[in-house]
Amino acid sequence: MPGADVLDVGTGTGALALVAAESGAVSVTATDLSRRAVLAARFNARLRGLPVRVHRCDLLSSVAGRSFDLILSNPPYVASPGGVPAKGADLAWWAGADGRAVLDRLCAQAPPLLRRGGVLLLVQSALSGVGATVDALTAQGLRAEPVARETVPYGPVMRRHAAWLEARGLVAPGETKEELVVIRALRS
């Protein structure tokens, strides 16, 4: 990552952007829809003396026309009853009935921002259709594949709607763990 132009989409507190800056990225840009997240990421960057530019925007709207060597994202991917929330903290997690409301948009909008040899790394739940993500990125001309998987206990977000996930048949009855997947997509 040294010398790379990096974009962190849905930065939250800025954790990935800060790691990129600490690792020698030549420039780091972070975006988030949440005012609180933007303020937290800016504060964390200033606290560490790191040159991270943080923009409040919907997904990638503030970086249109730019290009990056590395795009990172841990977007909302949890399937949720009632669709995508209009506002509030749940925007950070809930992504519609199939968990793909943000993933599908990211798969469509991020590839054109990658330079030749650029990489997109994104994290999602296996419940949100890893194959659909790989297929969408491949359709955009990227070589995409899962590169890491880890099964973790449900956190508070998944526990809160475990019964709904069970009722929809998305998880087995009594399930308490989910598989997180990192997908790597390369622009040749």
C-alpha positions as CSV (number, residue, x, y, z in Angstrom):
1,M,0.0,0.0,0.0
2,P,3.0,2.4,0.2
3,G,2.6,5.1,-2.5
4,A,-1.1,4.2,-3.2
5,D,-4.1,6.4,-3.6
6,V,-6.6,4.9,-1.3
7,L,-10.4,5.3,-0.9
8,D,-12.3,4.0,2.2
9,V,-16.0,3.8,1.4
10,G,-18.4,3.8,4.4
11,T,-15.5,4.7,6.7
12,G,-17.3,4.8,10.0
13,T,-14.7,5.8,12.6
14,G,-12.0,5.8,9.9
15,A,-10.2,2.6,11.1
16,L,-9.3,1.4,7.6
17,A,-8.4,4.9,6.3
18,L,-6.1,5.4,9.3
19,V,-4.4,2.0,8.7
20,A,-3.9,3.0,5.0
21,A,-2.4,6.4,6.0
22,E,-0.1,4.7,8.6
23,S,1.0,2.2,6.0
24,G,2.4,4.9,3.6
25,A,-0.5,5.6,1.2
26,V,0.3,8.7,-0.7
27,S,-3.3,9.9,-0.3
28,V,-6.3,8.6,1.6
29,T,-9.8,9.7,1.1
30,A,-12.7,8.4,3.2
31,T,-16.5,8.7,2.7
32,D,-19.5,8.1,4.8
33,L,-23.2,9.1,4.7
34,S,-23.3,9.7,8.5
35,R,-22.4,13.1,9.9
36,R,-21.3,11.4,13.2
37,A,-19.1,9.0,11.3
38,V,-17.5,11.8,9.3
39,L,-16.8,13.7,12.5
40,A,-15.4,10.6,14.2
41,A,-13.1,9.8,11.3
42,R,-11.9,13.4,11.0
43,F,-11.2,13.5,14.8
44,N,-9.4,10.2,14.7
45,A,-7.2,11.3,11.8
46,R,-6.4,14.6,13.5
47,L,-5.7,12.9,16.8
48,R,-3.1,10.7,15.1
49,G,-1.8,13.5,12.8
50,L,-2.7,11.6,9.7
51,P,-3.6,13.3,6.4
52,V,-7.0,11.6,5.7
53,R,-9.6,13.6,3.7
54,V,-13.1,12.7,4.9
55,H,-16.2,13.6,2.9
56,R,-19.8,13.2,3.8
57,C,-21.6,11.8,0.8
58,D,-23.8,9.0,-0.4
59,L,-21.4,6.2,-1.3
60,L,-19.0,7.5,-4.0
61,S,-20.7,10.8,-5.1
62,S,-17.9,13.0,-3.7
63,V,-15.1,11.2,-5.6
64,A,-16.7,11.0,-9.1
65,G,-14.0,11.5,-11.7
66,R,-11.1,10.4,-9.5
67,S,-9.2,7.1,-9.6
68,F,-7.6,5.0,-6.9
69,D,-5.1,2.2,-6.5
70,L,-7.0,0.7,-3.6
71,I,-10.7,0.9,-2.6
72,L,-11.6,-0.5,0.8
73,S,-15.2,-1.0,2.1
74,N,-17.0,-2.6,5.0
75,P,-20.5,-1.6,3.8
76,P,-23.8,-2.3,5.3
77,Y,-24.7,-5.9,4.4
78,V,-27.1,-7.2,7.0
79,A,-30.5,-8.4,5.7
80,S,-33.2,-6.5,7.6
81,P,-36.9,-6.4,8.0
82,G,-38.6,-3.3,6.7
83,G,-36.0,-2.4,4.1
84,V,-33.2,0.2,4.3
85,P,-33.7,2.7,7.1
86,A,-34.1,6.3,6.1
87,K,-31.9,7.6,8.9
88,G,-30.3,6.7,12.2
89,A,-27.5,4.4,13.4
90,D,-29.1,1.4,11.6
91,L,-27.9,2.8,8.3
92,A,-24.5,1.5,9.2
93,W,-25.7,-2.2,9.2
94,W,-29.1,-2.8,7.6
95,A,-29.1,-3.2,3.9
96,G,-32.6,-4.3,2.8
97,A,-34.4,-7.6,2.8
98,D,-31.5,-9.4,1.0
99,G,-28.6,-7.4,2.5
100,R,-27.6,-6.2,-1.0
101,A,-28.9,-2.6,-1.1
102,V,-25.4,-1.1,-0.7
103,L,-23.4,-4.0,-2.1
104,D,-25.1,-3.8,-5.5
105,R,-24.5,-0.1,-5.7
106,L,-20.9,-0.5,-4.7
107,C,-20.3,-3.2,-7.2
108,A,-21.7,-1.0,-9.9
109,Q,-20.0,2.3,-8.9
110,A,-16.6,1.3,-7.6
111,P,-15.0,-0.5,-10.5
112,P,-14.8,2.6,-12.8
113,L,-12.8,4.3,-10.1
114,L,-10.0,1.7,-10.0
115,R,-6.8,2.4,-11.9
116,R,-5.2,-0.4,-14.0
117,G,-3.8,-2.9,-11.4
118,G,-6.1,-1.4,-8.8
119,V,-7.8,-3.5,-6.1
120,L,-11.2,-3.4,-4.4
121,L,-11.3,-5.1,-1.0
122,L,-14.7,-5.4,0.6
123,V,-16.2,-7.3,3.5
124,Q,-19.6,-8.8,3.6
125,S,-21.7,-11.5,5.3
126,A,-22.0,-14.8,3.5
127,L,-25.7,-14.4,4.0
128,S,-25.7,-11.5,1.6
129,G,-24.7,-13.5,-1.5
130,V,-21.0,-13.8,-2.0
131,G,-21.6,-15.2,-5.5
132,A,-23.8,-12.2,-6.4
133,T,-21.0,-9.9,-5.4
134,V,-18.3,-11.8,-7.4
135,D,-20.6,-12.0,-10.4
136,A,-21.4,-8.3,-10.3
137,L,-17.7,-7.3,-10.0
138,T,-16.8,-9.8,-12.8
139,A,-19.4,-8.2,-15.0
140,Q,-17.7,-4.9,-14.5
141,G,-14.5,-6.3,-15.9
142,L,-12.7,-7.2,-12.6
143,R,-11.2,-10.5,-11.5
144,A,-13.0,-11.1,-8.3
145,E,-12.8,-13.8,-5.7
146,P,-13.2,-14.4,-2.0
147,V,-9.8,-14.3,-0.4
148,A,-10.6,-14.7,3.3
149,R,-13.4,-16.2,5.4
150,E,-14.0,-16.2,9.1
151,T,-16.9,-17.4,11.2
152,V,-17.7,-15.1,14.1
153,P,-20.3,-15.1,16.8
154,Y,-23.3,-12.9,16.2
155,G,-22.8,-9.4,17.4
156,P,-25.6,-7.2,18.7
157,V,-26.9,-6.3,15.2
158,M,-27.3,-10.0,14.1
159,R,-28.7,-11.0,17.5
160,R,-31.3,-8.3,17.3
161,H,-32.9,-9.8,14.3
162,A,-32.0,-13.5,14.6
163,A,-35.6,-14.6,14.8
164,W,-36.5,-12.7,11.6
165,L,-33.5,-14.2,9.9
166,E,-34.6,-17.7,11.0
167,A,-38.2,-17.1,10.0
168,R,-37.0,-16.1,6.4
169,G,-34.9,-19.3,6.3
170,L,-31.7,-17.2,6.0
171,V,-30.1,-19.0,9.0
172,A,-30.7,-22.3,10.7
173,P,-32.8,-22.3,13.9
174,G,-30.7,-21.5,16.9
175,E,-27.8,-20.3,14.7
176,T,-25.4,-17.9,16.6
177,K,-22.6,-17.4,14.2
178,E,-22.2,-15.9,10.7
179,E,-19.4,-16.1,8.1
180,L,-17.7,-12.9,7.1
181,V,-16.1,-12.9,3.7
182,V,-13.4,-10.6,2.2
183,I,-13.7,-10.3,-1.6
184,R,-10.8,-9.1,-3.6
185,A,-11.4,-7.6,-7.1
186,L,-8.6,-6.6,-9.4
187,R,-8.7,-4.4,-12.5
188,S,-6.2,-5.9,-15.0
